[in-house]
Structure formats: C-alpha cells, structure tokens
C-alpha cells in the first residue's frame, strides 16, 4: 500500500516544476500589457491546445491551467504528506488509537464518496467539453477538455490515496502495542 501511495503522488511531485512556466507566463503577460502587445506568434494550421497562435489571452489561460494542475495534483501530494487541512481541534485530545480510527472514518466515509462523486461528474464534464470541441472564443487555449479531465484524474488519485492510507491506518490500529508506544513517547 505504501508503494501505491508513493505512486499516486508522483504527479504532485512533478507539477511543482510548473510554477516556473507559470511565473514566466505572468511576467510575459505583464510585459505585453505594458508594451501594448497582443499576439506573440501565429501560424496557419491549427495546433492542438494552442489553436492558431500564442496571444496574451493564451498566456492568461495557460496561467489558470497551470494553477489548476498544481492545485489538484498538489492536493494529493499534500494529503499524502498530511499537510492538508485537518480539523485537529476534535481529535487533539483523543488517544492515538482513536485518532487513527477517526482518520479511517474520514478517509472512507467522508473523503472517498466525495472523490467518487467528483470523478463521476468530472468525467461527464470533460466528455461534454470534448464532444462539443470547447475552446477559447477570445484567442486563448483550445481543447478545454484536457484541463477539465484533470479534475476526475486528480480526484481518482486522491480516492486511491484515501483507500491506501485507510488500509495502512487499519494495519496500524491492529498493532495496538506499537500504537500505544507512539502515544506514550
């Protein structure tokens, strides 16, 4: 299960590098606004995602695409490292064993169904975008289904991480002697 957890966070590790093109895109957008530029490069045959060229609107779309990718896959990474938002006020005074039981409950009863709902409706959302050929109408990025498909993929990975962590946590609960030792230290 630990290997599965390590595997589902790989996209979260990799997308951290997208912050660099995000910064570059923001800088180019600001520079273009200051200089009065709109189009950077254009070409005649349509290229997937980029359409017929790169404009300021392309860069603006690229910024929110990158932000969405970082937020979704980064969320799975944060969940793995237990850096996600957690309501510790309820569990802080509980024994370690009860904290682990609460974690399993949260992962399987609250998080997993939420992930399933987002994956179910997210695929429909992305498929509708694909079937309609949705893209920018103002010179931005085309093929919106690509970014919309990140939603179900990311939440599927989060659901897998929740199942794997729940199994590992149940294994930890089943070893009460070790669990009690970690509480005492």
C-alpha angles and dihedrals in degrees: 000000000000089000091052090051090049090049097050092052095055093093088051091054093047099045091061086081090062088076088078095059087041091058091045091050092051091048092049091048092052091046091048092050091050093047095042094242122151108168123042102176134359134186136181109235112064114252119208113262094000098058112194101341151331117280136163087268090054089055092047090052090045089056095057092041090055092044091052092049092048093046096048100042091034088056091060089049091049090049090053093050091043091240092124125109108284131175099231093163088082098045104033094094096041123100117261091254092054090046089055091048089051089050091053090048091050094046097046104030103033110021102035097053090045090053091048091053093048092047092048096049094032092062090051089048092052094041092052089051091049095047093049094046089235115194141140117305093194103056099278130120122320130213096052090179088079094062092038090055089060088072098064093036092052094046091046088055090047090051091050089049090051092052093046093047091047091053091048091047092050087052089053091049090051089060098064096167091059092042092052091049092056090050092053095051 
